[in-house]
Amino acid sequence: MALDLSVDASAAKAAAPPGKYLFGPVADFLMLGGSAFLILPILFLVPLEYEGLVAATMVVVAYLVNYPHFAHSYQIFYRNFGRKVSGEGYDRSLQLRYIFAGIIVPLIMGAFFAYGAATANTRLLGYAANAMFFFVGWHYVKQGYGMLMVDAVLKRKFFDDRDKKVLLVNSYAVWILAWLQTNTAVTQGNYYGLQYYTFAAPAWIANIALLAAVASTAATVLMLINRWRRNGRALPYNGIVAYVSSLYLWILIARINPLWLLVVPALHSLQYLAVVWRYQTNVERDMADAARNPEPKILSVLGPLYRFRVLGFIVGGGALGYLGFWLIPSVMTALIPYDRQVLGSSLFFFIVLIFINVHHYFLDNVMWRRGNPEVSRYLFR
């Protein structure tokens, strides 16, 4: 689930000159992470007895934002999948990554969950929940880093390799610290009716992680100041907002407020959608008939054909998200017998949610890599 969108300065300069924004200065600020700075202070003013109302609201938001964000990764990853696994237009390394993430990983996870459910092994299945939280944190910080790299390319305010290493080291340090803190604060939890267990780490490891996070954060601040001076007192500010939000607001202090925990997934998904929708718009605009009006004529109110296709992509993502997160587990729950006394009544919702979250990490780690020809062709236009 890692967005690795870093681009060499030479490669970016060789590409067609990109626009300065994905959608515009305000839209980019809000979608990439700026909305977090506006929402978090408000949540501190909301009494905790309204948690149920906030939770119900976020269920609706999940259908509109969270679920489509997962679905879009499947739409993009498995599009022309035969060409990708055959290596047509892709180097050998990327071809193998597509095969591993698209075929081998889901087979392994499917076998794992099938065995755990068939044997009613609650502890084994519980470890999957902890693994999901591990990969989700990793994904969040890498996506924040990727958004910064995207904005840097769009603004022509590039980071050199040393700068990128500082940013990545800080990302990993903050992520590891947050994960260790969560494992210390929560030793046992309940997720969709199944118990899961965290891994208690010795205090000295947590202290080392804290020092590493503080030191890497300080190094990052100094690097950004230096880069600001070298770039003529300018930086890719929306990208920095995305980076800071992802690392510190959505990961490190996510547990600062119970209501905040409910909102963070939607903000992360919105950040992802900003890139995916821009990417898909460029894909559709590259089609030979992109400027033609759609048929029948009544659809022409939507504008050129490429806009109609982008809308179809978004609607399809919503439908696929509903299918994956609600309809499929509902049907499986109704048709497949299992030990409900041991595994509870929501086993397949538990399995599907963890499966998609973990698989999403592997899909994104392939799709958005530097060197993927589709990224350089469609994202930075």
Secondary structure, 3 states (H helix, E strand, C coil): CCCCCCCCHHHHHHCCCCCCCCCCHHHHHHHHHHHHHHHHHHHCCCCHHHHHHHHHHHHHHHHHHHHHHHHHHHHHHCCCHHHHHCCCCCCHHHHHHHHHHHHHHHHHHHHHHHHHHHCCCHHHHHHHHHHHHHHHHHHHHHHHHHHHHHHHHHHCCCCCHHHHHHHHHHHHHHHHHHHHHHHHHCCEEEECCEEEECCCCCHHHHHHHHHHHHHHHHHHHHHHHHHHHHCCCCCCHHHHHHHHHHHHHHHHCHHHCHHHHHHHHHHHHHHHHHHHHHHHHHHHHCCCCCCCCCCCHHHHHHCCHHHHHHHHHHHHHHHHHHHHHHHHHHHHHHHCCCCHHHHCCCHHHHHHHHHHHHHHHHHHHHHCCCCCHHHHHHCCC
